[in-house]
Amino acid sequence: MIPGVEDLREAAQSAVETAQEVVGAAVRIPPASAQLLVQLPDLLENLSLAIDRLDTTVDRLDRYLNLAEPMFRTMDRIVPQLESLVATGEDIYRALSNIPGLSTLGRIARGRPDQDSR
């Protein structure tokens, strides 16, 4: 039979009382220490529950990361190509902006705003 929390609490309290009787007046366990000893089974149970929840959360995170792994590999292959494409676009923009009169040509090509659209 596995002892329950109450059984452990009673055993701890009994052990404290027995220890106090044996040692007598020479060494006395302070009431705060005795209270901590009595609460120890509850503290251990709470710690066990917290560890179980943490383990469940870590397992869930591991499953999600395993599902996302193909996407990460794909992004690792695509991002350098996108960076190269952006760099090429910037080079083209710089080269075109150095051509004299291009900004004037751009304004002419866009035309004047419509008087009706105001």
HUBELGI-V596418 format. One record per backbone hydrogen bond with DSSP energy under -1.0 kcal/mol. NH is the residue of the N-H (numbers start at 0). CO is the residue of the C=O. E is the energy in kcal/mol with one decimal. If there is no record, write none. Layout:
nh=NH co=CO e=E
nh=NH co=CO e=E
//
This chain:
nh=7 co=3 e=-2.3
nh=8 co=4 e=-2.7
nh=9 co=5 e=-2.8
nh=10 co=6 e=-2.4
nh=11 co=7 e=-2.6
nh=12 co=8 e=-2.6
nh=13 co=9 e=-2.6
nh=14 co=10 e=-2.5
nh=15 co=11 e=-2.2
nh=16 co=12 e=-2.4
nh=17 co=13 e=-2.7
nh=18 co=14 e=-2.5
nh=19 co=15 e=-2.4
nh=20 co=16 e=-2.1
nh=21 co=17 e=-2.6
nh=22 co=18 e=-2.5
nh=23 co=19 e=-2.0
nh=25 co=22 e=-1.0
nh=33 co=29 e=-2.3
nh=34 co=30 e=-2.5
nh=35 co=31 e=-2.0
nh=36 co=32 e=-2.3
nh=37 co=33 e=-2.0
nh=38 co=34 e=-1.9
nh=39 co=35 e=-1.0
nh=42 co=38 e=-2.3
nh=43 co=39 e=-2.6
nh=44 co=40 e=-2.2
nh=45 co=41 e=-2.6
nh=46 co=42 e=-2.3
nh=47 co=43 e=-2.3
nh=48 co=44 e=-2.3
nh=49 co=45 e=-2.4
nh=50 co=46 e=-2.3
nh=51 co=47 e=-2.1
nh=52 co=48 e=-2.3
nh=53 co=49 e=-2.4
nh=54 co=50 e=-2.4
nh=55 co=51 e=-2.2
nh=56 co=52 e=-2.3
nh=57 co=53 e=-2.5
nh=58 co=54 e=-2.3
nh=59 co=55 e=-2.2
nh=60 co=56 e=-2.5
nh=61 co=57 e=-2.3
nh=62 co=58 e=-2.1
nh=63 co=59 e=-2.3
nh=64 co=60 e=-2.6
nh=65 co=61 e=-2.1
nh=66 co=62 e=-1.9
nh=67 co=63 e=-2.0
nh=68 co=64 e=-1.1
nh=71 co=67 e=-2.1
nh=72 co=68 e=-2.3
nh=73 co=69 e=-2.2
nh=74 co=70 e=-2.7
nh=75 co=71 e=-2.2
nh=76 co=72 e=-1.3
nh=77 co=73 e=-2.1
nh=78 co=74 e=-2.6
nh=81 co=77 e=-2.2
nh=82 co=78 e=-2.6
nh=83 co=79 e=-2.1
nh=84 co=80 e=-2.2
nh=85 co=81 e=-2.5
nh=86 co=82 e=-2.2
nh=87 co=83 e=-2.2
nh=88 co=84 e=-2.2
nh=89 co=85 e=-2.3
nh=90 co=86 e=-2.2
nh=91 co=87 e=-2.3
nh=92 co=88 e=-2.3
nh=93 co=89 e=-2.4
nh=94 co=90 e=-2.4
nh=95 co=91 e=-2.6
nh=96 co=92 e=-2.3
nh=98 co=95 e=-1.3
nh=101 co=98 e=-1.4
nh=104 co=100 e=-2.1
nh=105 co=101 e=-2.1
nh=106 co=102 e=-1.9
nh=107 co=103 e=-2.2
nh=108 co=104 e=-2.5
nh=109 co=105 e=-1.8
nh=110 co=106 e=-1.3
//
